[in-house]
C-alpha cells in the first residue's frame, strides 16, 4: 500500500497525501467538520444551504464561471453535506489540479453570499425539500429519524425543515460559513499522480496564509436511552407499503461497529461505506432476503449501517409485497432476529458475511477518487488508521461477537418501527 503523508499546517489545516502513479489523475477533497448535527433549532438545513452557496461565486471565481471551469478542463466536481461533515471534491487530469486547489483555497474564505443569490437559492432548496416530500421513503425516514432522536441534532433531516428554510436570513448563512469554514476545522485529502513534497509546498502557499478560525464547540446533546419500542405510521401518495425499522447503533469509531458490520452483511447484505462504486455484491444469500423476499412477503429488503461521529441508527427498509400486510412482514422479520439472537451462528456463515463485506468495501476503495475520499472521510469520524485497519478488524470478528451485537442492538425497546401507508393517490399529485 502506498505511503500516506500526513501533516498539519501552521493554521491547523490537516493534510493527507497519497501518491498513486497508475494514471495521470488527481482527486482533491476539502472536508469541513460541520453537518446537520451542528445545527441548533431554527437553523436546520443551514449546512446544506451554505454548501449550495459555495458554488455562487467569489470575486476571483464569480458564479458565472464557477460551475463550468472544472468541466472545461476535463474534470468532475461535486459537494455533499452529511450528518457530521460537508465536503467538496474535484477529480482532474493531473496537470490541471492547480485550478481545483486555487478554487478551494479561495472559497474557504472569499464566498460572497450575494443577497440575490441567497434569495434564488432559497427557492432551489425549498423546491428540493418539497420534491423529497413526494417520495414515500423520504417521508417515512424523516418521521422515523425524528422519533429516534428527541434530543440529539440527528433528529432532523439534512435538507432541513421547511419553516427554517423559509425564515433563515443571508446573515444566518454567512455567519455559519464564517464560523465553520476555517482551516483548523478542515481536512484536505489528495490522492493521485503527484510528488508529495511539491504538492505539500503548493498547499502551504495556497492554504497556510488563511488564518485559523474560532470554531464553535460541537453541539453536545447526547440522546438518552430509548425506554421502549416506538411505532408510527405515515400516510402518503403511491401504491406501495413500506416498513422501516431503526435501532440505535454504535458510532463509527466504536469497536462494536465491526461486529455490527458483519451482522449487517449476514442479515441483509453488506452496506456500502463508500461514496462511489461498491456495487457487485448480491444480498440474495442474506437471511432476510431468504426469509422475506424468497417467501414473497417482501419485494425488497435492505439494511444500512453507517459511520457517524455519535451513535446513530442501524436501518432496515422493507418493501411489502402487494399481496401481504405489513404486520405479516414485521412478524417474519422479528422471527429472523430472534433466530440470530438465540441460535448459534456458524463460523462458515460468518466467514461468508465477512467475505461479502470485505468485497464490497474493496470494490468501492479502488479508484483514485475513492482513495482520496477515504483519506478525508475516515478523519471525520475516527482517523485514517480506521480505514487502514478495517479489513483486519473485520476478519477478526468471531461468531459470538456477532450474536452479542444482535442481542444488544436488535432489541424491541431499542427501536422505532415506521409503516408507510399508501393512499393510492399518484405520487406528486396529492
C-alpha positions in Angstrom: 0.0 0.0 0.0 1.4 3.5 -0.9 2.8 5.5 2.0 0.4 8.2 3.4 1.9 11.6 4.1 0.1 13.4 7.0 0.9 16.8 8.2 -0.8 19.8 10.0 -0.2 23.3 8.7 0.6 26.2 11.0 -3.1 27.3 10.9 -4.4 23.9 11.9 -5.3 22.5 8.5 -4.8 18.8 8.3 -3.3 17.5 5.1 -3.3 13.8 3.9 -1.5 12.9 0.7 -1.3 9.6 -1.1 0.8 9.2 -4.3 -0.7 6.9 -6.9 1.1 6.9 -10.2 -1.0 4.4 -12.1 -2.8 7.0 -14.2 -2.4 10.8 -14.7 -5.3 11.8 -12.4 -5.5 13.6 -9.1 -8.5 13.7 -6.8 -8.6 16.6 -4.3 -11.1 16.8 -1.4 -11.7 19.5 1.2 -13.6 18.4 4.3 -15.2 20.6 6.9 -16.3 19.3 10.3 -19.8 20.7 10.1 -23.0 19.0 9.1 -26.6 18.7 10.2 -25.6 17.6 13.7 -24.2 21.2 14.2 -27.5 23.0 13.6 -29.5 24.3 16.5 -33.2 24.6 16.5 -34.4 27.1 13.9 -31.3 26.6 11.7 -32.0 23.1 10.4 -30.7 22.7 6.8 -28.2 25.6 7.1 -25.1 23.5 6.4 -26.6 22.1 3.2 -27.7 25.6 2.1 -24.2 27.0 2.8 -22.8 24.2 0.6 -25.1 25.4 -2.2 -23.8 29.0 -1.7 -20.2 27.8 -2.1 -21.0 27.5 -5.8 -22.4 31.0 -6.1 -19.0 32.8 -6.5 -16.2 34.7 -5.1 -14.6 37.9 -6.5 -11.9 35.7 -8.2 -14.3 32.9 -9.3 -17.7 34.5 -10.0 -20.8 32.3 -10.2 -21.0 32.7 -14.0 -17.8 30.6 -14.4 -17.6 28.6 -11.2 -19.9 25.8 -12.4 -18.0 25.4 -15.8 -14.3 25.8 -15.1 -13.7 22.3 -13.8 -15.6 20.5 -16.5 -13.9 22.7 -19.1 -10.5 21.3 -18.0 -11.7 17.7 -18.2 -12.5 17.3 -14.5 -15.5 16.4 -12.4 -16.5 18.1 -9.2 -19.3 17.9 -6.6 -20.1 18.5 -3.0 -22.0 16.7 -0.2 -23.5 17.7 3.1 -24.0 14.9 5.6 -24.8 14.4 9.3 -21.3 15.2 10.5 -19.4 16.9 7.7 -19.5 18.9 4.4 -17.1 18.1 1.6 -16.1 19.4 -1.8 -14.1 17.5 -4.4 -12.5 17.7 -7.8 -11.0 14.9 -9.8 -8.9 16.3 -12.6 -6.2 15.4 -15.1 -3.0 15.7 -13.0 -1.7 18.7 -14.9 -4.9 20.6 -14.2 -5.2 20.1 -10.4 -3.8 23.6 -9.7 -7.2 25.1 -10.7 -9.0 22.9 -8.2 -6.6 23.8 -5.4 -6.9 27.5 -6.1 -10.7 27.3 -6.2 -11.0 25.6 -2.8 -8.5 27.8 -1.1 -10.4 30.8 -2.4 -13.8 29.8 -1.4 -12.7 28.7 2.1 -12.7 32.5 2.8 -14.0 34.6 0.0 -17.5 33.4 -0.9 -19.7 36.5 -1.3 -23.2 35.3 -0.3 -24.8 37.9 -2.6 -28.3 38.6 -1.3 -29.8 38.0 -4.7 -28.1 34.6 -4.9 -29.3 33.7 -1.4 -32.9 34.5 -2.4 -32.5 32.5 -5.6 -31.0 29.5 -3.8 -33.8 29.7 -1.1 -36.2 28.8 -3.9 -34.0 26.0 -5.1 -33.5 24.4 -1.6 -37.2 24.7 -0.8 -38.1 23.1 -4.1 -35.6 20.3 -3.3 -37.3 19.8 0.1 -40.8 19.8 -1.5 -39.7 17.4 -4.2 -38.5 15.0 -1.5 -41.9 15.2 0.2 -43.3 13.3 -2.9 -41.0 10.4 -2.1 -42.6 7.8 0.2 -39.3 6.7 1.7 -38.2 10.3 2.5 -41.5 10.9 4.4 -41.1 7.6 6.3 -37.4 8.0 7.0 -37.9 11.6 8.3 -40.6 10.6 10.7 -38.7 7.6 11.9 -35.4 9.5 12.4 -37.3 12.3 14.3 -38.8 9.7 16.6 -35.5 8.0 17.2 -33.8 11.2 18.3 -35.7 13.6 20.6 -32.6 15.5 22.0 -29.6 14.9 19.7 -29.5 17.1 16.5 -29.5 13.9 14.4 -33.2 14.5 14.9 -33.7 16.4 11.7 -33.1 15.7 8.1 -30.0 17.2 6.3 -32.2 19.2 4.0 -33.8 20.9 7.0 -37.3 21.8 8.0 -39.4 23.9 5.7 -40.1 26.5 8.4 -36.4 27.1 8.8 -35.7 27.2 5.1 -38.3 30.0 4.8 -37.1 32.0 7.8 -33.2 31.9 7.7 -31.5 35.1 6.5 -28.5 35.8 4.4 -26.6 36.8 7.6 -27.5 33.5 9.2 -25.9 31.7 6.3 -22.9 33.9 6.1 -22.2 33.6 9.9 -22.5 29.8 9.7 -19.9 29.9 6.9 -17.6 32.2 8.7 -17.9 30.1 11.9 -17.1 26.7 10.4 -15.2 27.2 7.1 -11.7 27.7 8.6 -8.5 25.7 8.1 -8.4 24.4 11.7 -11.8 22.8 11.1 -10.9 21.3 7.8 -9.0 18.3 6.2 -7.5 18.4 2.7 -7.0 15.0 1.2 -5.4 14.2 -2.2 -4.7 11.0 -4.0 -3.1 10.6 -7.4 -0.3 11.4 -9.7 1.8 14.0 -7.9 5.1 14.3 -6.0 4.4 14.7 -2.3 7.0 17.4 -1.5 6.0 19.6 -4.4 2.3 19.2 -3.7 2.7 19.9 0.0 4.7 23.1 -0.8 1.9 24.3 -3.1 -0.8 23.5 -0.5 1.2 25.6 2.0 1.4 28.5 -0.4 -2.4 28.4 -1.0 -3.8 27.5 2.4 -1.4 28.5 5.1 -2.0 32.3 4.7 -5.6 31.6 5.7 -6.0 32.5 9.4 -7.3 29.9 11.9 -10.8 30.4 13.0 -12.7 30.4 16.2 -14.6 27.2 15.8 -17.7 26.9 18.0 -17.8 23.8 20.2 -19.8 21.0 18.6 -23.3 20.7 20.0 -23.2 18.2 22.9 -26.7 16.9 23.3 -26.4 13.1 23.9 -29.5 11.2 23.3 -30.9 9.4 26.3 -31.6 5.6 26.0 -34.8 4.6 24.5 -37.4 3.4 27.0 -39.4 1.2 24.8 -40.4 0.5 21.2 -41.9 3.4 19.3 -44.4 2.7 16.5 -45.7 5.2 14.0 -47.3 5.4 10.6 -47.1 7.8 7.8 -49.8 8.2 5.0 -48.9 9.5 1.6 -49.2 9.0 -2.2 -48.4 5.9 -4.1 -49.4 2.2 -4.1 -46.6 0.6 -2.1 -46.5 -0.2 1.6 -43.0 0.2 3.3 -41.7 -0.8 6.7 -38.7 0.9 8.2 -37.1 -0.3 11.4 -34.3 1.6 13.0 -32.2 0.5 16.0 -29.8 2.8 17.9 -26.4 1.7 16.9 -22.7 2.4 17.8 -20.7 5.2 16.4 -18.2 4.6 13.6 -15.2 4.7 15.9 -16.7 2.3 18.4 -15.1 -1.2 18.4 -18.6 -2.6 18.3 -19.1 -1.2 14.8 -17.2 -4.1 13.4 -19.4 -6.9 14.8 -22.4 -4.7 13.6 -20.9 -4.6 10.1 -20.7 -8.4 10.0 -24.3 -8.7 11.4 -25.5 -6.4 8.7 -23.8 -8.4 6.0 -25.3 -11.6 7.4 -28.9 -10.3 7.9 -29.5 -8.1 4.9 -26.3 -8.0 2.8 -23.4 -5.6 3.4 -23.8 -1.8 3.4 -21.6 0.3 1.2 -19.5 2.7 3.2 -18.0 4.3 0.1 -19.2 7.3 -1.8 -18.7 5.9 -5.3 -18.7 2.4 -6.6 -19.2 -0.5 -4.3 -21.7 -2.5 -6.5 -21.4 -6.1 -7.5 -22.2 -7.8 -4.2 -25.6 -9.5 -4.0 -27.7 -9.7 -0.9 -29.6 -12.9 -2.1 -27.7 -15.1 0.4 -28.7 -12.9 3.3 -31.0 -14.3 5.9 -33.7 -11.6 5.5 -33.7 -11.9 1.7 -34.3 -15.7 2.1 -36.9 -15.2 4.8 -38.8 -12.3 3.3 -38.2 -11.9 -0.4 -37.9 -15.6 -1.4 -41.1 -16.3 0.6 -42.9 -13.4 -1.2 -43.6 -11.5 2.0 -41.5 -8.5 0.8 -40.4 -7.3 -2.7 -37.1 -6.0 -1.4 -35.1 -5.8 1.8 -32.2 -3.6 2.6 -30.0 -2.7 5.6 -27.8 0.3 6.3 -25.1 0.6 9.0 -23.2 3.9 8.5 -20.2 5.5 10.1 -21.1 8.6 12.2 -19.4 10.7 15.0 -22.1 9.9 17.6 -24.2 6.8 17.9 -26.7 6.8 15.0 -29.0 4.1 13.6 -28.9 0.7 12.0 -31.8 0.8 9.5 -33.8 -1.8 7.7 -36.1 -0.9 4.9 -38.7 -3.5 3.7 -40.9 -3.1 0.6 -44.1 -5.0 1.5 -45.4 -7.5 -1.2 -48.6 -6.2 -2.7 -50.5 -9.3 -1.5 -49.2 -9.1 2.0 -49.8 -7.0 5.1 -47.1 -5.0 6.9 -47.9 -7.0 10.1 -47.0 -10.3 8.4 -43.7 -8.9 7.2 -42.8 -7.5 10.6 -43.6 -10.8 12.3 -41.4 -12.7 9.9 -38.6 -10.1 10.4 -38.9 -10.5 14.1 -38.7 -14.3 13.8 -35.3 -13.9 11.9 -34.0 -11.5 14.5 -35.0 -13.9 17.4 -33.3 -16.7 15.5 -30.0 -14.9 15.1 -30.1 -13.9 18.8 -30.9 -17.3 20.1 -29.3 -19.9 17.8 -25.6 -20.5 17.4 -24.2 -18.7 14.2 -21.9 -21.0 12.3 -18.3 -19.9 11.6 -19.0 -20.7 7.9 -21.8 -18.2 7.7 -19.8 -15.5 9.5 -16.9 -16.1 7.2 -19.2 -15.7 4.1 -20.7 -12.5 5.6 -17.2 -11.1 6.3 -16.1 -12.0 2.8 -19.0 -10.2 1.2 -18.5 -7.1 3.4 -14.8 -7.1 2.5 -15.6 -7.4 -1.2 -18.0 -4.5 -1.2 -15.5 -2.4 0.7 -12.7 -3.2 -1.7 -14.9 -2.6 -4.8 -15.5 1.0 -3.6 -12.0 1.7 -2.4 -10.0 1.2 -5.6 -10.4 4.2 -7.9 -8.4 7.3 -7.2 -11.5 9.4 -6.3 -12.5 6.9 -3.6 -9.0 6.6 -2.3 -8.9 10.4 -1.8 -12.4 10.2 -0.3 -11.3 7.7 2.3 -8.2 9.8 3.3 -10.5 12.5 4.5 -13.7 10.7 5.3 -12.2 8.4 7.9 -10.8 11.6 9.7 -14.4 12.9 10.0 -15.4 10.2 12.5 -12.2 8.4 13.5 -8.8 8.6 11.8 -7.3 7.2 8.6 -6.0 4.3 10.7 -9.6 3.2 10.9 -9.6 2.7 7.2 -6.2 1.0 7.1 -7.2 -1.4 9.9 -10.8 -2.0 8.6 -10.2 -5.3 6.8 -8.1 -6.8 9.6 -10.7 -5.8 12.2 -13.5 -7.2 10.1 -11.6 -10.5 9.6 -11.1 -10.8 13.4 -14.9 -10.7 14.2 -16.0 -14.0 15.8 -19.5 -15.6 15.6 -20.1 -15.0 19.3 -19.4 -11.3 18.8 -22.0 -11.1 16.0 -24.6 -12.8 18.2 -23.8 -10.4 21.1 -24.3 -7.5 18.7 -27.7 -8.9 17.6 -28.7 -9.3 21.2 -27.6 -5.9 22.4 -28.6 -3.8 19.4 -31.7 -5.6 17.9 -33.9 -5.3 21.0 -37.5 -4.2 20.5 -37.1 -1.5 23.2 -34.2 -0.1 21.2 -36.1 0.6 18.0 -38.6 2.7 16.1 -40.9 0.9 13.6 -42.4 3.0 10.9 -45.1 2.0 8.4 -45.8 3.9 5.2 -49.4 3.5 4.3 -50.2 4.5 0.7 -53.3 6.4 0.0 -53.4 5.3 -3.7 -53.0 8.9 -5.0 -50.5 9.4 -7.7 -47.1 10.4 -6.4 -46.6 14.2 -6.8 -50.3 14.9 -7.3 -51.9 14.6 -3.9 
